[in-house]
Amino acid sequence: MTRFMISLEQGVELVWHAFDDMVGGEIYVKKISSMKVTTIADVTRPGARQTIVGIRPGEKLHEQRIGIEDGPVTFEHRDHYKILPNINSWSESQERIKDGKPAPEGFVYSSDTNSDWMAASELVAWIDTNREKIGRI
C-alpha cells in the first residue's frame, strides 16, 4: 500500500494560493511525496513484527488524487496541479490556465506512480519537526 504525505502547512499553503489564484470552479491538487505504508510502520515502530493481513473493506491499495477522466482538463504548475471545470469551455480559458502546462495524455496522479517518494529519514525528520502538533491531535 502507498499513501500521499502532506503536512498541515502544505495544505494551508495550497488553500491560500487557491484563494489568490482561482477564478472559480478549479480544483487544486498539491504535489506531495508518496510513501509505502510499511515504511511508515518501520519508522513509527522500529523492529515491530509486521503481518500482512490484506486489504480491508473500503480501503484502497493506493491513493489517487487525479483520475484518468480529469487528465484532459488538468494543468501542471510548479507546486500543484489544477483541474479546470469541463463546462462552458472553462478548461480552455487562459485566465484559468495561466502558466500551467497541459498534463500528458493518460495522466493519473496516484501515490504508487508518483515520481516524488519520501525516504524513511525524511519521515523521521518530519515527525521530529511536527511532534508537538502531532501530540495535540
A tleap script that builds the chain and sets N, CA, C and O, in Angstrom:
source leaprc.protein.ff14SB
mol = sequence {
  NMET THR ARG PHE MET ILE SER LEU GLU GLN
  GLY VAL GLU LEU VAL TRP HIE ALA PHE ASP
  ASP MET VAL GLY GLY GLU ILE TYR VAL LYS
  LYS ILE SER SER MET LYS VAL THR THR ILE
  ALA ASP VAL THR ARG PRO GLY ALA ARG GLN
  THR ILE VAL GLY ILE ARG PRO GLY GLU LYS
  LEU HIE GLU GLN ARG ILE GLY ILE GLU ASP
  GLY PRO VAL THR PHE GLU HIE ARG ASP HIE
  TYR LYS ILE LEU PRO ASN ILE ASN SER TRP
  SER GLU SER GLN GLU ARG ILE LYS ASP GLY
  LYS PRO ALA PRO GLU GLY PHE VAL TYR SER
  SER ASP THR ASN SER ASP TRP MET ALA ALA
  SER GLU LEU VAL ALA TRP ILE ASP THR ASN
  ARG GLU LYS ILE GLY ARG CILE
}
set mol.1.N position { 0.836 -1.188 0.000 }
set mol.1.CA position { 0.000 0.000 0.000 }
set mol.1.C position { 0.876 1.246 0.000 }
set mol.1.O position { 1.978 1.247 0.550 }
set mol.2.N position { 0.382 2.284 -0.612 }
set mol.2.CA position { 1.081 3.570 -0.623 }
set mol.2.C position { 0.111 4.677 -0.245 }
set mol.2.O position { -1.101 4.564 -0.431 }
set mol.3.N position { 0.673 5.737 0.282 }
set mol.3.CA position { -0.119 6.900 0.659 }
set mol.3.C position { 0.648 8.175 0.320 }
set mol.3.O position { 1.879 8.186 0.297 }
set mol.4.N position { -0.101 9.251 0.059 }
set mol.4.CA position { 0.493 10.571 -0.081 }
set mol.4.C position { 0.754 11.122 1.315 }
set mol.4.O position { 0.006 10.833 2.249 }
set mol.5.N position { 1.813 11.913 1.459 }
set mol.5.CA position { 2.170 12.516 2.740 }
set mol.5.C position { 2.097 14.038 2.584 }
set mol.5.O position { 2.781 14.618 1.740 }
set mol.6.N position { 1.261 14.677 3.408 }
set mol.6.CA position { 1.120 16.131 3.349 }
set mol.6.C position { 1.081 16.683 4.770 }
set mol.6.O position { 0.453 16.106 5.657 }
set mol.7.N position { 1.749 17.787 4.965 }
set mol.7.CA position { 1.732 18.444 6.277 }
set mol.7.C position { 0.589 19.452 6.312 }
set mol.7.O position { 0.066 19.861 5.276 }
set mol.8.N position { 0.222 19.832 7.502 }
set mol.8.CA position { -0.806 20.856 7.675 }
set mol.8.C position { -0.392 22.139 6.972 }
set mol.8.O position { -1.208 22.783 6.312 }
set mol.9.N position { 0.875 22.511 7.114 }
set mol.9.CA position { 1.371 23.736 6.490 }
set mol.9.C position { 1.243 23.677 4.969 }
set mol.9.O position { 0.869 24.666 4.339 }
set mol.10.N position { 1.553 22.520 4.375 }
set mol.10.CA position { 1.428 22.388 2.923 }
set mol.10.C position { -0.029 22.544 2.482 }
set mol.10.O position { -0.308 23.175 1.462 }
set mol.11.N position { -0.945 21.975 3.243 }
set mol.11.CA position { -2.361 22.098 2.915 }
set mol.11.C position { -2.847 23.534 3.004 }
set mol.11.O position { -3.557 24.015 2.120 }
set mol.12.N position { -2.462 24.215 4.073 }
set mol.12.CA position { -2.860 25.619 4.259 }
set mol.12.C position { -2.249 26.488 3.167 }
set mol.12.O position { -2.907 27.381 2.634 }
set mol.13.N position { -0.989 26.224 2.838 }
set mol.13.CA position { -0.316 26.975 1.773 }
set mol.13.C position { -1.083 26.854 0.458 }
set mol.13.O position { -1.243 27.840 -0.261 }
set mol.14.N position { -1.554 25.657 0.144 }
set mol.14.CA position { -2.305 25.453 -1.097 }
set mol.14.C position { -3.636 26.201 -1.058 }
set mol.14.O position { -4.043 26.782 -2.065 }
set mol.15.N position { -4.313 26.196 0.077 }
set mol.15.CA position { -5.590 26.911 0.195 }
set mol.15.C position { -5.384 28.404 -0.029 }
set mol.15.O position { -6.149 29.030 -0.762 }
set mol.16.N position { -4.356 28.982 0.593 }
set mol.16.CA position { -4.092 30.406 0.398 }
set mol.16.C position { -3.744 30.709 -1.055 }
set mol.16.O position { -4.173 31.725 -1.602 }
set mol.17.N position { -2.968 29.829 -1.676 }
set mol.17.CA position { -2.632 30.023 -3.091 }
set mol.17.C position { -3.904 29.979 -3.944 }
set mol.17.O position { -4.078 30.792 -4.852 }
set mol.18.N position { -4.780 29.035 -3.648 }
set mol.18.CA position { -6.031 28.919 -4.413 }
set mol.18.C position { -6.865 30.191 -4.284 }
set mol.18.O position { -7.432 30.665 -5.268 }
set mol.19.N position { -6.942 30.745 -3.069 }
set mol.19.CA position { -7.690 31.998 -2.882 }
set mol.19.C position { -7.139 33.104 -3.772 }
set mol.19.O position { -7.907 33.866 -4.360 }
set mol.20.N position { -5.825 33.199 -3.875 }
set mol.20.CA position { -5.191 34.240 -4.686 }
set mol.20.C position { -5.312 33.987 -6.183 }
set mol.20.O position { -5.373 34.930 -6.972 }
set mol.21.N position { -5.346 32.724 -6.573 }
set mol.21.CA position { -5.219 32.336 -7.977 }
set mol.21.C position { -6.543 32.029 -8.673 }
set mol.21.O position { -6.666 32.239 -9.879 }
set mol.22.N position { -7.517 31.544 -7.944 }
set mol.22.CA position { -8.722 30.987 -8.574 }
set mol.22.C position { -9.595 32.042 -9.249 }
set mol.22.O position { -9.650 33.207 -8.855 }
set mol.23.N position { -10.275 31.558 -10.292 }
set mol.23.CA position { -11.299 32.344 -10.957 }
set mol.23.C position { -12.657 31.808 -10.502 }
set mol.23.O position { -13.616 32.561 -10.334 }
set mol.24.N position { -12.713 30.488 -10.307 }
set mol.24.CA position { -13.927 29.831 -9.840 }
set mol.24.C position { -14.098 28.479 -10.500 }
set mol.24.O position { -14.041 28.366 -11.724 }
set mol.25.N position { -14.307 27.459 -9.693 }
set mol.25.CA position { -14.564 26.121 -10.207 }
set mol.25.C position { -13.345 25.230 -10.337 }
set mol.25.O position { -13.483 24.033 -10.587 }
set mol.26.N position { -12.140 25.793 -10.170 }
set mol.26.CA position { -10.929 24.994 -10.285 }
set mol.26.C position { -10.756 24.103 -9.052 }
set mol.26.O position { -11.226 24.426 -7.961 }
set mol.27.N position { -10.074 22.981 -9.253 }
set mol.27.CA position { -9.679 22.106 -8.155 }
set mol.27.C position { -8.158 22.112 -8.120 }
set mol.27.O position { -7.507 21.854 -9.133 }
set mol.28.N position { -7.594 22.405 -6.954 }
set mol.28.CA position { -6.143 22.466 -6.778 }
set mol.28.C position { -5.679 21.201 -6.059 }
set mol.28.O position { -6.264 20.791 -5.056 }
set mol.29.N position { -4.623 20.593 -6.587 }
set mol.29.CA position { -4.065 19.368 -6.007 }
set mol.29.C position { -2.576 19.608 -5.787 }
set mol.29.O position { -1.821 19.804 -6.739 }
set mol.30.N position { -2.169 19.591 -4.539 }
set mol.30.CA position { -0.769 19.845 -4.160 }
set mol.30.C position { 0.120 18.692 -4.628 }
set mol.30.O position { -0.259 17.527 -4.513 }
set mol.31.N position { 1.289 19.015 -5.151 }
set mol.31.CA position { 2.291 17.994 -5.448 }
set mol.31.C position { 2.957 17.633 -4.125 }
set mol.31.O position { 3.543 18.497 -3.471 }
set mol.32.N position { 2.873 16.377 -3.729 }
set mol.32.CA position { 3.416 15.925 -2.453 }
set mol.32.C position { 4.072 14.566 -2.619 }
set mol.32.O position { 3.919 13.908 -3.648 }
set mol.33.N position { 4.801 14.159 -1.599 }
set mol.33.CA position { 5.529 12.893 -1.628 }
set mol.33.C position { 4.614 11.703 -1.359 }
set mol.33.O position { 3.563 11.828 -0.730 }
set mol.34.N position { 5.042 10.561 -1.846 }
set mol.34.CA position { 4.387 9.286 -1.544 }
set mol.34.C position { 5.267 8.479 -0.604 }
set mol.34.O position { 6.466 8.731 -0.478 }
set mol.35.N position { 4.655 7.513 0.047 }
set mol.35.CA position { 5.398 6.638 0.953 }
set mol.35.C position { 4.673 5.306 1.054 }
set mol.35.O position { 3.445 5.250 0.998 }
set mol.36.N position { 5.446 4.230 1.203 }
set mol.36.CA position { 4.854 2.917 1.445 }
set mol.36.C position { 4.373 2.851 2.884 }
set mol.36.O position { 5.037 3.361 3.786 }
set mol.37.N position { 3.233 2.232 3.102 }
set mol.37.CA position { 2.692 2.086 4.448 }
set mol.37.C position { 3.653 1.272 5.320 }
set mol.37.O position { 3.758 1.525 6.520 }
set mol.38.N position { 4.340 0.318 4.741 }
set mol.38.CA position { 5.307 -0.471 5.519 }
set mol.38.C position { 6.468 0.387 6.004 }
set mol.38.O position { 7.015 0.136 7.078 }
set mol.39.N position { 6.852 1.401 5.220 }
set mol.39.CA position { 7.914 2.311 5.658 }
set mol.39.C position { 7.437 3.163 6.828 }
set mol.39.O position { 8.196 3.416 7.763 }
set mol.40.N position { 6.190 3.606 6.780 }
set mol.40.CA position { 5.622 4.364 7.903 }
set mol.40.C position { 5.650 3.498 9.160 }
set mol.40.O position { 6.011 3.974 10.236 }
set mol.41.N position { 5.271 2.228 9.026 }
set mol.41.CA position { 5.293 1.311 10.169 }
set mol.41.C position { 6.717 1.120 10.683 }
set mol.41.O position { 6.938 1.126 11.894 }
set mol.42.N position { 7.683 0.951 9.786 }
set mol.42.CA position { 9.089 0.777 10.187 }
set mol.42.C position { 9.603 1.982 10.979 }
set mol.42.O position { 10.323 1.824 11.964 }
set mol.43.N position { 9.226 3.185 10.541 }
set mol.43.CA position { 9.707 4.406 11.184 }
set mol.43.C position { 9.025 4.626 12.530 }
set mol.43.O position { 9.677 5.004 13.503 }
set mol.44.N position { 7.711 4.389 12.589 }
set mol.44.CA position { 6.980 4.683 13.818 }
set mol.44.C position { 7.115 3.589 14.870 }
set mol.44.O position { 6.978 3.870 16.060 }
set mol.45.N position { 7.380 2.355 14.462 }
set mol.45.CA position { 7.582 1.236 15.389 }
set mol.45.C position { 8.748 0.374 14.904 }
set mol.45.O position { 8.539 -0.735 14.411 }
set mol.46.N position { 9.986 0.886 15.046 }
set mol.46.CA position { 11.148 0.136 14.560 }
set mol.46.C position { 11.221 -1.244 15.210 }
set mol.46.O position { 11.026 -1.390 16.417 }
set mol.47.N position { 11.498 -2.229 14.402 }
set mol.47.CA position { 11.668 -3.589 14.901 }
set mol.47.C position { 10.387 -4.342 15.183 }
set mol.47.O position { 10.433 -5.524 15.522 }
set mol.48.N position { 9.244 -3.690 15.052 }
set mol.48.CA position { 7.973 -4.379 15.311 }
set mol.48.C position { 7.715 -5.414 14.226 }
set mol.48.O position { 8.064 -5.214 13.063 }
set mol.49.N position { 7.104 -6.513 14.620 }
set mol.49.CA position { 6.742 -7.550 13.664 }
set mol.49.C position { 5.563 -7.053 12.819 }
set mol.49.O position { 4.576 -6.543 13.349 }
set mol.50.N position { 5.683 -7.208 11.526 }
set mol.50.CA position { 4.613 -6.797 10.619 }
set mol.50.C position { 3.978 -8.034 10.008 }
set mol.50.O position { 4.668 -8.948 9.556 }
set mol.51.N position { 2.672 -8.048 10.004 }
set mol.51.CA position { 1.921 -9.137 9.393 }
set mol.51.C position { 1.026 -8.546 8.310 }
set mol.51.O position { 0.250 -7.626 8.567 }
set mol.52.N position { 1.138 -9.070 7.127 }
set mol.52.CA position { 0.284 -8.613 6.030 }
set mol.52.C position { -1.079 -9.288 6.205 }
set mol.52.O position { -1.190 -10.512 6.137 }
set mol.53.N position { -2.105 -8.477 6.431 }
set mol.53.CA position { -3.449 -9.026 6.674 }
set mol.53.C position { -4.379 -8.812 5.486 }
set mol.53.O position { -5.514 -9.287 5.493 }
set mol.54.N position { -3.915 -8.116 4.487 }
set mol.54.CA position { -4.747 -7.880 3.310 }
set mol.54.C position { -5.518 -6.577 3.439 }
set mol.54.O position { -5.458 -5.883 4.454 }
set mol.55.N position { -6.224 -6.280 2.402 }
set mol.55.CA position { -6.965 -5.031 2.323 }
set mol.55.C position { -8.312 -5.175 3.025 }
set mol.55.O position { -8.970 -6.210 2.911 }
set mol.56.N position { -8.711 -4.157 3.736 }
set mol.56.CA position { -9.992 -4.163 4.450 }
set mol.56.C position { -11.080 -3.597 3.549 }
set mol.56.O position { -10.779 -2.879 2.596 }
set mol.57.N position { -12.338 -3.909 3.835 }
set mol.57.CA position { -13.436 -3.372 3.015 }
set mol.57.C position { -13.385 -1.843 2.956 }
set mol.57.O position { -13.265 -1.177 3.984 }
set mol.58.N position { -13.477 -1.303 1.758 }
set mol.58.CA position { -13.464 0.137 1.563 }
set mol.58.C position { -12.085 0.759 1.483 }
set mol.58.O position { -11.955 1.934 1.140 }
set mol.59.N position { -11.059 -0.007 1.792 }
set mol.59.CA position { -9.692 0.500 1.774 }
set mol.59.C position { -9.119 0.366 0.363 }
set mol.59.O position { -9.501 -0.528 -0.392 }
set mol.60.N position { -8.210 1.255 0.024 }
set mol.60.CA position { -7.570 1.217 -1.291 }
set mol.60.C position { -6.101 0.886 -1.139 }
set mol.60.O position { -5.479 1.214 -0.129 }
set mol.61.N position { -5.553 0.234 -2.150 }
set mol.61.CA position { -4.120 -0.040 -2.141 }
set mol.61.C position { -3.324 1.241 -2.310 }
set mol.61.O position { -2.277 1.413 -1.686 }
set mol.62.N position { -3.814 2.135 -3.146 }
set mol.62.CA position { -3.099 3.370 -3.449 }
set mol.62.C position { -4.095 4.530 -3.504 }
set mol.62.O position { -5.254 4.357 -3.881 }
set mol.63.N position { -3.619 5.706 -3.120 }
set mol.63.CA position { -4.453 6.897 -3.204 }
set mol.63.C position { -4.369 7.483 -4.610 }
set mol.63.O position { -3.316 7.456 -5.248 }
set mol.64.N position { -5.476 8.003 -5.072 }
set mol.64.CA position { -5.493 8.652 -6.379 }
set mol.64.C position { -6.085 10.043 -6.209 }
set mol.64.O position { -7.227 10.188 -5.775 }
set mol.65.N position { -5.316 11.053 -6.546 }
set mol.65.CA position { -5.772 12.442 -6.429 }
set mol.65.C position { -6.370 12.958 -7.738 }
set mol.65.O position { -7.300 13.764 -7.727 }
set mol.66.N position { -5.830 12.488 -8.863 }
set mol.66.CA position { -6.357 12.893 -10.165 }
set mol.66.C position { -6.528 11.633 -10.996 }
set mol.66.O position { -5.563 10.922 -11.274 }
set mol.67.N position { -7.758 11.369 -11.387 }
set mol.67.CA position { -8.062 10.180 -12.181 }
set mol.67.C position { -7.949 10.436 -13.673 }
set mol.67.O position { -7.824 11.577 -14.119 }
set mol.68.N position { -7.996 9.370 -14.420 }
set mol.68.CA position { -7.843 9.424 -15.878 }
set mol.68.C position { -8.885 10.344 -16.526 }
set mol.68.O position { -8.607 10.987 -17.539 }
set mol.69.N position { -10.087 10.401 -15.933 }
set mol.69.CA position { -11.157 11.219 -16.516 }
set mol.69.C position { -10.882 12.720 -16.391 }
set mol.69.O position { -11.414 13.505 -17.175 }
set mol.70.N position { -10.062 13.130 -15.421 }
set mol.70.CA position { -9.735 14.546 -15.245 }
set mol.70.C position { -8.439 14.956 -15.932 }
set mol.70.O position { -8.141 16.146 -16.025 }
set mol.71.N position { -7.667 13.990 -16.411 }
set mol.71.CA position { -6.393 14.293 -17.065 }
set mol.71.C position { -6.482 15.312 -18.187 }
set mol.71.O position { -5.644 16.210 -18.258 }
set mol.72.N position { -7.480 15.202 -19.077 }
set mol.72.CA position { -7.540 16.146 -20.203 }
set mol.72.C position { -7.778 17.612 -19.803 }
set mol.72.O position { -7.516 18.516 -20.596 }
set mol.73.N position { -8.268 17.849 -18.589 }
set mol.73.CA position { -8.512 19.227 -18.143 }
set mol.73.C position { -7.613 19.599 -16.959 }
set mol.73.O position { -7.919 20.514 -16.193 }
set mol.74.N position { -6.494 18.868 -16.825 }
set mol.74.CA position { -5.539 19.119 -15.747 }
set mol.74.C position { -4.316 19.839 -16.301 }
set mol.74.O position { -3.808 19.519 -17.376 }
set mol.75.N position { -3.858 20.832 -15.522 }
set mol.75.CA position { -2.682 21.612 -15.905 }
set mol.75.C position { -1.671 21.553 -14.773 }
set mol.75.O position { -2.016 21.682 -13.599 }
set mol.76.N position { -0.416 21.355 -15.154 }
set mol.76.CA position { 0.657 21.245 -14.166 }
set mol.76.C position { 1.301 22.603 -13.928 }
set mol.76.O position { 1.643 23.330 -14.861 }
set mol.77.N position { 1.452 22.916 -12.650 }
set mol.77.CA position { 2.158 24.116 -12.215 }
set mol.77.C position { 3.346 23.662 -11.363 }
set mol.77.O position { 3.488 22.467 -11.105 }
set mol.78.N position { 4.184 24.573 -10.929 }
set mol.78.CA position { 5.408 24.223 -10.202 }
set mol.78.C position { 5.119 23.373 -8.960 }
set mol.78.O position { 5.757 22.338 -8.765 }
set mol.79.N position { 4.176 23.790 -8.123 }
set mol.79.CA position { 3.926 23.111 -6.848 }
set mol.79.C position { 2.582 22.405 -6.753 }
set mol.79.O position { 2.252 21.826 -5.718 }
set mol.80.N position { 1.809 22.452 -7.827 }
set mol.80.CA position { 0.473 21.860 -7.764 }
set mol.80.C position { -0.048 21.553 -9.166 }
set mol.80.O position { 0.525 21.960 -10.177 }
set mol.81.N position { -1.149 20.824 -9.180 }
set mol.81.CA position { -1.914 20.605 -10.406 }
set mol.81.C position { -3.223 21.367 -10.254 }
set mol.81.O position { -3.723 21.555 -9.145 }
set mol.82.N position { -3.763 21.798 -11.372 }
set mol.82.CA position { -5.047 22.488 -11.357 }
set mol.82.C position { -5.976 21.770 -12.339 }
set mol.82.O position { -5.674 21.645 -13.526 }
set mol.83.N position { -7.106 21.306 -11.818 }
set mol.83.CA position { -8.128 20.669 -12.650 }
set mol.83.C position { -9.170 21.736 -12.956 }
set mol.83.O position { -9.759 22.316 -12.044 }
set mol.84.N position { -9.393 21.992 -14.230 }
set mol.84.CA position { -10.341 23.024 -14.628 }
set mol.84.C position { -11.708 22.410 -14.921 }
set mol.84.O position { -11.801 21.259 -15.347 }
set mol.85.N position { -12.761 23.183 -14.692 }
set mol.85.CA position { -14.102 22.683 -14.990 }
set mol.85.C position { -14.239 22.390 -16.485 }
set mol.85.O position { -13.753 23.144 -17.328 }
set mol.86.N position { -14.891 21.309 -16.786 }
set mol.86.CA position { -15.068 20.908 -18.187 }
set mol.86.C position { -16.427 21.378 -18.703 }
set mol.86.O position { -17.142 20.630 -19.369 }
set mol.87.N position { -16.776 22.630 -18.386 }
set mol.87.CA position { -18.033 23.228 -18.848 }
set mol.87.C position { -17.730 24.595 -19.431 }
set mol.87.O position { -16.724 25.218 -19.092 }
set mol.88.N position { -18.598 25.051 -20.300 }
set mol.88.CA position { -18.514 26.410 -20.853 }
set mol.88.C position { -17.131 26.758 -21.394 }
set mol.88.O position { -16.750 27.929 -21.374 }
set mol.89.N position { -16.376 25.788 -21.872 }
set mol.89.CA position { -15.014 25.989 -22.395 }
set mol.89.C position { -14.064 26.563 -21.354 }
set mol.89.O position { -13.039 27.140 -21.717 }
set mol.90.N position { -14.379 26.421 -20.054 }
set mol.90.CA position { -13.525 26.950 -18.994 }
set mol.90.C position { -12.170 26.260 -18.981 }
set mol.90.O position { -11.181 26.850 -18.545 }
set mol.91.N position { -12.111 25.012 -19.455 }
set mol.91.CA position { -10.834 24.300 -19.465 }
set mol.91.C position { -9.895 24.823 -20.555 }
set mol.91.O position { -8.744 24.396 -20.648 }
set mol.92.N position { -10.391 25.743 -21.371 }
set mol.92.CA position { -9.571 26.368 -22.407 }
set mol.92.C position { -9.282 27.830 -22.085 }
set mol.92.O position { -8.654 28.521 -22.886 }
set mol.93.N position { -9.728 28.310 -20.930 }
set mol.93.CA position { -9.612 29.705 -20.552 }
set mol.93.C position { -8.193 30.031 -20.070 }
set mol.93.O position { -7.740 29.500 -19.056 }
set mol.94.N position { -7.510 30.892 -20.793 }
set mol.94.CA position { -6.156 31.286 -20.405 }
set mol.94.C position { -6.158 31.976 -19.049 }
set mol.94.O position { -5.168 31.910 -18.322 }
set mol.95.N position { -7.258 32.636 -18.701 }
set mol.95.CA position { -7.381 33.275 -17.387 }
set mol.95.C position { -7.303 32.226 -16.274 }
set mol.95.O position { -6.804 32.518 -15.186 }
set mol.96.N position { -7.786 31.019 -16.533 }
set mol.96.CA position { -7.736 29.935 -15.552 }
set mol.96.C position { -6.446 29.119 -15.673 }
set mol.96.O position { -5.869 28.716 -14.663 }
set mol.97.N position { -6.000 28.879 -16.896 }
set mol.97.CA position { -4.803 28.066 -17.140 }
set mol.97.C position { -3.549 28.792 -16.644 }
set mol.97.O position { -2.668 28.175 -16.044 }
set mol.98.N position { -3.470 30.092 -16.892 }
set mol.98.CA position { -2.307 30.915 -16.544 }
set mol.98.C position { -1.034 30.291 -17.107 }
set mol.98.O position { -0.955 30.074 -18.316 }
set mol.99.N position { -0.043 29.996 -16.281 }
set mol.99.CA position { 1.229 29.458 -16.789 }
set mol.99.C position { 1.283 27.929 -16.713 }
set mol.99.O position { 2.362 27.344 -16.809 }
set mol.100.N position { 0.141 27.287 -16.543 }
set mol.100.CA position { 0.106 25.827 -16.445 }
set mol.100.C position { 0.393 25.143 -17.770 }
set mol.100.O position { 0.108 25.669 -18.845 }
set mol.101.N position { 0.965 23.956 -17.656 }
set mol.101.CA position { 1.241 23.126 -18.834 }
set mol.101.C position { 0.235 21.978 -18.839 }
set mol.101.O position { -0.019 21.386 -17.790 }
set mol.102.N position { -0.339 21.654 -19.983 }
set mol.102.CA position { -1.306 20.546 -20.021 }
set mol.102.C position { -0.681 19.237 -19.528 }
set mol.102.O position { 0.467 18.929 -19.850 }
set mol.103.N position { -1.431 18.489 -18.762 }
set mol.103.CA position { -0.964 17.172 -18.308 }
set mol.103.C position { -0.839 16.261 -19.528 }
set mol.103.O position { -1.597 16.402 -20.488 }
set mol.104.N position { 0.109 15.330 -19.496 }
set mol.104.CA position { 0.265 14.429 -20.649 }
set mol.104.C position { -0.966 13.544 -20.833 }
set mol.104.O position { -1.734 13.322 -19.896 }
set mol.105.N position { -1.136 13.054 -22.030 }
set mol.105.CA position { -2.258 12.160 -22.328 }
set mol.105.C position { -2.200 10.945 -21.404 }
set mol.105.O position { -1.137 10.356 -21.206 }
set mol.106.N position { -3.345 10.576 -20.843 }
set mol.106.CA position { -3.420 9.428 -19.952 }
set mol.106.C position { -2.945 9.715 -18.540 }
set mol.106.O position { -2.716 8.785 -17.767 }
set mol.107.N position { -2.790 10.993 -18.186 }
set mol.107.CA position { -2.263 11.381 -16.883 }
set mol.107.C position { -3.155 10.924 -15.732 }
set mol.107.O position { -4.376 11.069 -15.774 }
set mol.108.N position { -2.514 10.370 -14.702 }
set mol.108.CA position { -3.144 9.989 -13.441 }
set mol.108.C position { -2.164 10.365 -12.338 }
set mol.108.O position { -0.967 10.110 -12.465 }
set mol.109.N position { -2.652 10.965 -11.260 }
set mol.109.CA position { -1.794 11.307 -10.112 }
set mol.109.C position { -2.164 10.366 -8.982 }
set mol.109.O position { -3.171 10.550 -8.299 }
set mol.110.N position { -1.327 9.352 -8.800 }
set mol.110.CA position { -1.596 8.281 -7.849 }
set mol.110.C position { -0.363 8.059 -6.978 }
set mol.110.O position { 0.769 8.251 -7.423 }
set mol.111.N position { -0.599 7.648 -5.723 }
set mol.111.CA position { 0.522 7.501 -4.787 }
set mol.111.C position { 1.507 6.404 -5.192 }
set mol.111.O position { 2.665 6.449 -4.777 }
set mol.112.N position { 1.087 5.435 -5.978 }
set mol.112.CA position { 2.006 4.358 -6.369 }
set mol.112.C position { 2.850 4.700 -7.591 }
set mol.112.O position { 3.907 4.102 -7.792 }
set mol.113.N position { 2.405 5.645 -8.408 }
set mol.113.CA position { 3.165 6.010 -9.612 }
set mol.113.C position { 3.788 7.396 -9.497 }
set mol.113.O position { 4.351 7.908 -10.465 }
set mol.114.N position { 3.690 7.997 -8.329 }
set mol.114.CA position { 4.250 9.320 -8.080 }
set mol.114.C position { 5.773 9.280 -8.279 }
set mol.114.O position { 6.422 8.289 -7.947 }
set mol.115.N position { 6.326 10.355 -8.818 }
set mol.115.CA position { 7.785 10.411 -9.003 }
set mol.115.C position { 8.507 10.929 -7.753 }
set mol.115.O position { 9.733 10.854 -7.676 }
set mol.116.N position { 7.764 11.448 -6.781 }
set mol.116.CA position { 8.353 12.013 -5.560 }
set mol.116.C position { 8.062 11.081 -4.381 }
set mol.116.O position { 6.919 10.963 -3.938 }
set mol.117.N position { 9.114 10.420 -3.879 }
set mol.117.CA position { 8.977 9.467 -2.769 }
set mol.117.C position { 9.696 9.994 -1.543 }
set mol.117.O position { 10.832 10.460 -1.631 }
set mol.118.N position { 9.032 9.919 -0.399 }
set mol.118.CA position { 9.625 10.354 0.861 }
set mol.118.C position { 10.452 9.208 1.431 }
set mol.118.O position { 9.951 8.098 1.609 }
set mol.119.N position { 11.719 9.486 1.714 }
set mol.119.CA position { 12.597 8.487 2.325 }
set mol.119.C position { 12.258 8.365 3.810 }
set mol.119.O position { 11.701 9.284 4.410 }
set mol.120.N position { 12.599 7.223 4.387 }
set mol.120.CA position { 12.356 6.992 5.812 }
set mol.120.C position { 13.011 8.084 6.652 }
set mol.120.O position { 12.420 8.547 7.628 }
set mol.121.N position { 14.216 8.499 6.290 }
set mol.121.CA position { 14.912 9.553 7.042 }
set mol.121.C position { 14.155 10.880 6.984 }
set mol.121.O position { 14.161 11.642 7.951 }
set mol.122.N position { 13.508 11.154 5.858 }
set mol.122.CA position { 12.703 12.372 5.734 }
set mol.122.C position { 11.470 12.303 6.637 }
set mol.122.O position { 11.077 13.308 7.229 }
set mol.123.N position { 10.861 11.116 6.743 }
set mol.123.CA position { 9.710 10.948 7.629 }
set mol.123.C position { 10.126 11.147 9.085 }
set mol.123.O position { 9.403 11.782 9.853 }
set mol.124.N position { 11.276 10.615 9.467 }
set mol.124.CA position { 11.784 10.798 10.831 }
set mol.124.C position { 11.953 12.293 11.115 }
set mol.124.O position { 11.533 12.771 12.169 }
set mol.125.N position { 12.550 13.020 10.204 }
set mol.125.CA position { 12.745 14.463 10.379 }
set mol.125.C position { 11.402 15.183 10.440 }
set mol.125.O position { 11.229 16.100 11.243 }
set mol.126.N position { 10.451 14.780 9.601 }
set mol.126.CA position { 9.118 15.393 9.593 }
set mol.126.C position { 8.422 15.168 10.928 }
set mol.126.O position { 7.828 16.093 11.481 }
set mol.127.N position { 8.491 13.954 11.447 }
set mol.127.CA position { 7.878 13.645 12.743 }
set mol.127.C position { 8.528 14.472 13.844 }
set mol.127.O position { 7.831 15.039 14.686 }
set mol.128.N position { 9.865 14.545 13.847 }
set mol.128.CA position { 10.575 15.332 14.857 }
set mol.128.C position { 10.162 16.807 14.800 }
set mol.128.O position { 9.955 17.437 15.837 }
set mol.129.N position { 10.044 17.343 13.607 }
set mol.129.CA position { 9.666 18.742 13.427 }
set mol.129.C position { 8.234 18.999 13.883 }
set mol.129.O position { 7.931 20.069 14.410 }
set mol.130.N position { 7.358 18.024 13.683 }
set mol.130.CA position { 5.934 18.212 13.950 }
set mol.130.C position { 5.445 17.484 15.207 }
set mol.130.O position { 4.240 17.385 15.438 }
set mol.131.N position { 6.369 16.981 16.011 }
set mol.131.CA position { 5.994 16.167 17.184 }
set mol.131.C position { 4.984 16.867 18.084 }
set mol.131.O position { 4.021 16.243 18.529 }
set mol.132.N position { 5.188 18.156 18.360 }
set mol.132.CA position { 4.278 18.885 19.252 }
set mol.132.C position { 2.876 18.947 18.653 }
set mol.132.O position { 1.886 18.738 19.353 }
set mol.133.N position { 2.798 19.236 17.343 }
set mol.133.CA position { 1.480 19.332 16.677 }
set mol.133.C position { 0.801 17.970 16.663 }
set mol.133.O position { -0.405 17.879 16.889 }
set mol.134.N position { 1.562 16.909 16.399 }
set mol.134.CA position { 1.008 15.546 16.347 }
set mol.134.C position { 0.454 15.159 17.716 }
set mol.134.O position { -0.599 14.528 17.802 }
set mol.135.N position { 1.150 15.530 18.774 }
set mol.135.CA position { 0.714 15.195 20.127 }
set mol.135.C position { -0.606 15.815 20.503 }
set mol.135.O position { -1.299 15.298 21.380 }
set mol.136.N position { -0.978 16.919 19.860 }
set mol.136.CA position { -2.236 17.598 20.180 }
set mol.136.C position { -3.415 17.007 19.435 }
set mol.136.O position { -4.562 17.344 19.730 }
set mol.137.N position { -3.162 16.142 18.486 }
set mol.137.CA position { -4.247 15.565 17.673 }
set mol.137.C position { -4.937 14.459 18.444 }
set mol.137.O position { -5.877 13.846 17.937 }
savepdb mol mol.pdb
quit
